[in-house]
Amino acid sequence: MITSPAFSGKRYAVLGLARSGAAAAHALLASGAEVTVWDRQDVAREPFEGRCALADPLELNLSGYDGVVVSPGVPLNTHPIVGHAAQYGVPVIGDIELFALARSNLLPHKVVGITGTNGKTTTTALVHHVLEMAGMPTVLGGNIGVPIMAQEPLAPNEHGVGVYVLELSSYQVDLTFSLDCDAAALTNITPDHLDRYADYDAYAAAKSRLFEMQSGGHFAVFGSLAEPAGAIFQRERERRQAGRAVAADLERFAQRQPGWPSLQGPHNLENVAVAIALVEELGVKPAQWEHALPRFRNLPHRMERVGEENGVLFINDSKATNPASTAPALAAFPPVPSINAGAPRVHWIVGGLAKEDGLGECAAHLDKLAAAYTVGEAGPRFAELIEPHARVERCELVSEAVQRARDAARPGEVVLFSPACASFDQFRDYEKRGEHFRQLVGVIAECGPSDDDPHFKDIAA
């Protein structure tokens, strides 16, 4: 785990002992801090019995505490811990801020931080993959993989200093105040998680804080310049040294994309352009990333190729929980003249718990549909919107949709499970939803890591 003398003798309360909270508590204790922990679940508190105080921070006088560490899942706009800590002038922080505070005591290293509404998971995993193949010491953390404070510190090797590659949700950035990334990226910003923010501008402002924490000489790359990301890019370009805030160069990679089987579609072209800008900033040469990109494997539940049956490809894109995330998936499968006379070839399974009323960016890609199969609470509304443009079958359950799509699809066509909705009407999370789709298809994912791979377990929204 990562420890630091910066925490020795200081006092912290940790609220919530799931993966990131437990890792933070263990690291603080190992660093010599005085720690009070709390979780509503008895089983979560058991590992800390006899090692530190067990008490709910909401019931404590927090005078003299150096911070309250909470999970990114705690809604800062409504949870009482925010107001309670403020009464004592105590900051509410997350494990990423602990990592930032520990950096000065780590061996020479660099940090890459990647945020955005869509594409940040793939981009983060791609940066990590390229660095690994280039032989550079690297770990994956943040909103993906093992909690960063639970990981072993990196040491330099003959290929360069260690690189911590962090996927950062807006929730994590909200809890971070001193992370000066050597290189950072914003993939894009579209409306999402608005239940946690006053409005869309406030959500965008949360993303922008990652770049505001950077020194002017450090590097930043922006995948999409559509507003409000474009405004953040302009501000950062004006305050930084020349060439230290750049727009991703998509044209540079467009002709090469057919050679990357797991990185198809316009969204992945953007992801690649951002990732390569980051790794080149870290010293990776073109020959190294050219070797690595064709060998990148799909992430679980994100454009994951889970099987092929009678010439029909089945894609698990359960991680697409909003229309802006699904739109690039639809765009990735345009009609091909050599397949069924160039007719639309996507059988789209869509629906769940809607985050917005409408098709959003998906509306521009309805010409790609051979048919749509609507499911879940949002199914009837999606059916109404799609029916004027494509054949729709109202299914309610994912199992029924998969069977109907399987029966209808012809060789060369694609069954795309990209719900454009949250999963909570029928499933615990998008991972369980994606696993269900895999089981229905009847093929274990062979093109990407398994669900048991700890490198690909999101720990925050």
MARVEXDREN-979475 format. One line per 8 residues: number of its first residue (from 0); their letters; for each residue y negated, z, x of C-alpha. Coordinates in steps of 0.25 Angstrom, whole numbers, plus 5000, padded with zeros to 4 digits. Layout:
NUM) a) Y:Z:X | ...
This chain:
0) mitspafs) 5000:5000:5000 | 4985:4999:5004 | 4979:5012:5008 | 4966:5016:5014 | 4959:5028:5020 | 4947:5023:5011 | 4954:5031:5000 | 4957:5043:5008
8) gkryavlg) 4952:5056:5002 | 4946:5049:4990 | 4949:5051:4975 | 4954:5041:4965 | 4959:5041:4951 | 4969:5030:4948 | 4970:5026:4933 | 4982:5018:4929
16) larsgaaa) 4995:5018:4938 | 5000:5004:4936 | 5002:4995:4948 | 4988:4994:4954 | 4985:5008:4950 | 4997:5014:4956 | 4995:5006:4969 | 4981:5011:4970
24) ahallasg) 4985:5026:4968 | 4996:5025:4978 | 4986:5018:4988 | 4976:5029:4986 | 4986:5040:4988 | 4991:5034:5000 | 4977:5033:5005 | 4974:5047:5004
32) aevtvwdr) 4966:5047:4991 | 4965:5058:4980 | 4971:5051:4968 | 4972:5054:4953 | 4981:5044:4945 | 4983:5042:4931 | 4991:5033:4922 | 4995:5035:4907
40) qdvarepf) 5010:5032:4911 | 5018:5044:4916 | 5027:5034:4924 | 5014:5028:4931 | 5010:5042:4935 | 5023:5047:4941 | 5022:5041:4955 | 5009:5049:4957
48) egrcalad) 5014:5062:4952 | 5012:5073:4964 | 5004:5063:4972 | 4991:5063:4966 | 4983:5068:4953 | 4987:5063:4940 | 4976:5063:4930 | 4968:5053:4921
56) plelnlsg) 4955:5049:4927 | 4949:5049:4914 | 4951:5064:4913 | 4946:5067:4927 | 4932:5071:4933 | 4931:5059:4943 | 4920:5065:4952 | 4924:5062:4966
64) ydgvvvsp) 4933:5051:4963 | 4932:5038:4971 | 4937:5029:4961 | 4946:5027:4948 | 4956:5016:4951 | 4961:5009:4938 | 4969:4997:4935 | 4963:4983:4932
72) gvplnthp) 4969:4984:4918 | 4959:4996:4914 | 4948:4990:4906 | 4936:4995:4913 | 4927:4991:4900 | 4934:5001:4891 | 4942:5011:4899 | 4936:5025:4900
80) ivghaaqy) 4939:5027:4915 | 4927:5018:4918 | 4917:5027:4911 | 4924:5040:4916 | 4924:5036:4930 | 4909:5031:4929 | 4905:5045:4925 | 4909:5050:4939
88) gvpvigdi) 4905:5038:4946 | 4919:5034:4950 | 4922:5019:4952 | 4934:5013:4944 | 4941:5004:4953 | 4954:4996:4955 | 4965:4994:4966 | 4957:4982:4971
96) elfalars) 4945:4991:4974 | 4954:5001:4981 | 4959:4989:4990 | 4945:4985:4993 | 4942:4999:4997 | 4954:4999:5006 | 4951:4986:5013 | 4943:4992:5025
104) nllphkvv) 4956:4999:5030 | 4965:4987:5029 | 4969:4978:5040 | 4961:4965:5041 | 4963:4957:5029 | 4956:4948:5018 | 4955:4949:5003 | 4956:4938:4993
112) gitgtngk) 4952:4941:4979 | 4954:4931:4967 | 4949:4933:4953 | 4947:4924:4941 | 4951:4923:4927 | 4962:4913:4929 | 4970:4908:4942 | 4968:4921:4950
120) ttttalvh) 4982:4925:4950 | 4987:4911:4955 | 4976:4910:4965 | 4979:4924:4971 | 4993:4921:4972 | 4990:4907:4978 | 4981:4913:4989 | 4992:4923:4992
128) hvlemagm) 5002:4913:4993 | 4994:4904:5003 | 4991:4916:5012 | 5005:4920:5012 | 5010:4906:5016 | 4999:4905:5027 | 5005:4918:5033 | 4993:4927:5030
136) ptvlggni) 4996:4942:5026 | 4992:4943:5011 | 4995:4951:4999 | 4993:4948:4984 | 4986:4959:4975 | 4976:4962:4965 | 4979:4957:4951 | 4992:4951:4956
144) gvpimaqe) 5004:4957:4964 | 5006:4971:4969 | 4993:4980:4968 | 4985:4978:4981 | 4985:4993:4984 | 5000:4993:4984 | 5001:4982:4995 | 5003:4983:5009
152) plapnehg) 4990:4981:5018 | 4990:4967:5025 | 4990:4965:5040 | 4985:4953:5047 | 4994:4943:5054 | 4993:4931:5062 | 4989:4923:5050 | 4977:4931:5047
160) vgvyvlel) 4973:4944:5040 | 4979:4949:5027 | 4974:4944:5014 | 4974:4952:5001 | 4974:4942:4990 | 4969:4949:4977 | 4969:4943:4963 | 4958:4951:4955
168) ssyqvdlt) 4956:4952:4941 | 4943:4955:4935 | 4948:4969:4931 | 4951:4971:4946 | 4938:4966:4951 | 4931:4976:4941 | 4938:4987:4948 | 4934:4982:4962
176) fsldcdaa) 4921:4984:4969 | 4923:4982:4984 | 4933:4971:4986 | 4926:4961:4996 | 4936:4949:4996 | 4936:4940:5008 | 4939:4929:4998 | 4938:4929:4983
184) altnitpd) 4941:4919:4972 | 4937:4917:4957 | 4946:4907:4950 | 4939:4906:4937 | 4933:4914:4926 | 4936:4912:4911 | 4935:4922:4900 | 4946:4933:4901
192) hldryady) 4948:4948:4900 | 4935:4949:4891 | 4940:4962:4885 | 4937:4968:4898 | 4923:4963:4900 | 4910:4963:4892 | 4910:4948:4892 | 4914:4935:4900
200) dayaaaks) 4902:4937:4910 | 4907:4951:4913 | 4921:4946:4916 | 4916:4936:4925 | 4907:4946:4932 | 4920:4954:4935 | 4926:4942:4942 | 4913:4940:4950
208) rlfemqsg) 4914:4954:4956 | 4925:4950:4965 | 4915:4940:4972 | 4903:4950:4971 | 4911:4960:4980 | 4913:4949:4991 | 4904:4949:5003 | 4896:4936:5004
216) ghfavfgs) 4904:4931:5016 | 4917:4931:5009 | 4923:4920:5002 | 4924:4916:4987 | 4930:4904:4979 | 4929:4901:4965 | 4939:4892:4957 | 4931:4889:4945
224) laepagai) 4916:4888:4944 | 4916:4888:4929 | 4907:4899:4924 | 4906:4911:4926 | 4914:4908:4939 | 4903:4898:4943 | 4892:4908:4942 | 4900:4918:4951
232) fqrererr) 4903:4907:4961 | 4888:4904:4962 | 4884:4918:4964 | 4894:4920:4975 | 4890:4907:4982 | 4876:4911:4982 | 4878:4925:4988 | 4889:4921:4999
240) qagravaa) 4888:4914:5012 | 4890:4899:5011 | 4904:4895:5007 | 4909:4908:5004 | 4909:4906:4989 | 4916:4892:4985 | 4921:4885:4973 | 4936:4881:4974
248) dlerfaqr) 4938:4867:4978 | 4948:4861:4968 | 4947:4847:4972 | 4952:4850:4986 | 4966:4853:4980 | 4967:4845:4968 | 4975:4834:4975 | 4985:4844:4981
256) qpgwpslq) 4988:4851:4968 | 5000:4843:4964 | 5007:4849:4977 | 5007:4863:4972 | 5017:4864:4960 | 5013:4878:4956 | 4998:4876:4957 | 4996:4865:4946
264) gphnlenv) 4985:4863:4936 | 4969:4864:4938 | 4969:4879:4938 | 4979:4880:4950 | 4970:4869:4957 | 4959:4880:4956 | 4968:4891:4960 | 4972:4883:4973
272) avaialve) 4958:4880:4976 | 4953:4894:4975 | 4966:4899:4983 | 4964:4889:4994 | 4949:4893:4996 | 4953:4907:4998 | 4965:4905:5007 | 4957:4896:5016
280) elgvkpaq) 4946:4906:5017 | 4957:4915:5022 | 4961:4905:5033 | 4972:4898:5026 | 4973:4883:5031 | 4975:4871:5022 | 4989:4868:5028 | 4993:4882:5024
288) wehalprf) 4989:4882:5009 | 4994:4868:5008 | 5008:4873:5012 | 5006:4885:5002 | 5001:4879:4989 | 5014:4871:4986 | 5022:4883:4988 | 5014:4892:4978
296) rnlphrme) 5023:4897:4966 | 5018:4899:4952 | 5014:4914:4948 | 5022:4920:4937 | 5016:4917:4923 | 5005:4907:4929 | 5009:4893:4928 | 5023:4897:4931
304) rvgeengv) 5034:4886:4931 | 5045:4894:4924 | 5055:4882:4922 | 5058:4868:4918 | 5067:4864:4907 | 5070:4849:4904 | 5058:4845:4911 | 5049:4855:4904
312) lfindska) 5041:4864:4913 | 5039:4878:4908 | 5026:4886:4913 | 5023:4901:4912 | 5008:4903:4912 | 5008:4916:4905 | 4997:4921:4914 | 4988:4912:4906
320) tnpastap) 4982:4922:4897 | 4969:4915:4893 | 4966:4900:4890 | 4958:4898:4903 | 4971:4902:4910 | 4980:4893:4902 | 4971:4880:4902 | 4974:4877:4917
328) alaafppv) 4989:4878:4914 | 4987:4868:4902 | 4979:4859:4912 | 4990:4859:4922 | 5000:4850:4914 | 4992:4838:4910 | 5000:4826:4904 | 5007:4817:4914
336) psinagap) 5009:4802:4911 | 5023:4803:4916 | 5027:4814:4906 | 5029:4811:4892 | 5019:4800:4893 | 5008:4809:4897 | 5008:4817:4884 | 5004:4832:4885
344) rvhwivgg) 5015:4840:4891 | 5011:4855:4889 | 5018:4864:4879 | 5009:4876:4879 | 5013:4890:4875 | 5000:4897:4871 | 4996:4910:4865 | 4996:4925:4865
352) lakedglg) 4985:4935:4864 | 4972:4926:4865 | 4961:4930:4874 | 4951:4921:4868 | 4950:4912:4855 | 4953:4898:4859 | 4960:4889:4869 | 4949:4890:4879
360) ecaahldk) 4951:4881:4891 | 4965:4877:4885 | 4958:4869:4875 | 4955:4858:4886 | 4970:4856:4889 | 4976:4854:4875 | 4979:4840:4878 | 4990:4845:4888
368) laaaytvg) 4998:4851:4877 | 5011:4845:4871 | 5011:4857:4862 | 5006:4871:4861 | 5015:4883:4857 | 5006:4895:4852 | 5011:4909:4853 | 5006:4923:4851
376) eagprfae) 4994:4929:4844 | 4985:4918:4848 | 4995:4907:4844 | 4989:4903:4831 | 4975:4902:4837 | 4980:4893:4848 | 4988:4885:4839 | 4976:4882:4830
384) liepharv) 4968:4878:4843 | 4979:4869:4849 | 4984:4862:4836 | 4973:4852:4835 | 4976:4847:4850 | 4991:4849:4852 | 5004:4852:4845 | 5006:4867:4843
392) ercelvse) 5018:4876:4839 | 5015:4890:4834 | 5025:4899:4840 | 5021:4914:4841 | 5031:4918:4851 | 5032:4912:4866 | 5047:4911:4864 | 5045:4901:4852
400) avqrarda) 5035:4893:4860 | 5043:4891:4872 | 5055:4886:4864 | 5046:4876:4856 | 5040:4872:4869 | 5053:4870:4876 | 5058:4862:4864 | 5046:4853:4864
408) arpgevvl) 5043:4850:4878 | 5048:4838:4885 | 5051:4835:4900 | 5038:4835:4908 | 5031:4845:4899 | 5027:4859:4901 | 5029:4872:4893 | 5017:4880:4897
416) fspacasf) 5016:4895:4893 | 5002:4898:4895 | 4997:4907:4884 | 4982:4907:4886 | 4983:4921:4880 | 4986:4936:4884 | 5000:4940:4882 | 4998:4953:4874
424) dqfrdyek) 5002:4948:4860 | 5016:4947:4864 | 5018:4951:4879 | 5014:4962:4888 | 5008:4953:4898 | 5008:4938:4903 | 5019:4941:4912 | 5029:4946:4901
432) rgehfrql) 5024:4934:4893 | 5027:4924:4905 | 5041:4931:4907 | 5044:4928:4893 | 5041:4914:4894 | 5049:4913:4906 | 5061:4919:4899 | 5059:4909:4887
440) vgviaecg) 5059:4897:4896 | 5072:4903:4902 | 5068:4900:4917 | 5065:4910:4927 | 5052:4906:4935 | 5056:4899:4948 | 5043:4894:4952 | 5036:4907:4955
448) psdddphf) 5037:4922:4958 | 5045:4931:4949 | 5040:4942:4940 | 5045:4952:4949 | 5036:4946:4961 | 5026:4958:4963 | 5016:4948:4968 | 5013:4942:4955
456) kdiaa) 5011:4954:4945 | 4997:4955:4940 | 4992:4969:4939 | 4979:4967:4931 | 4974:4957:4921
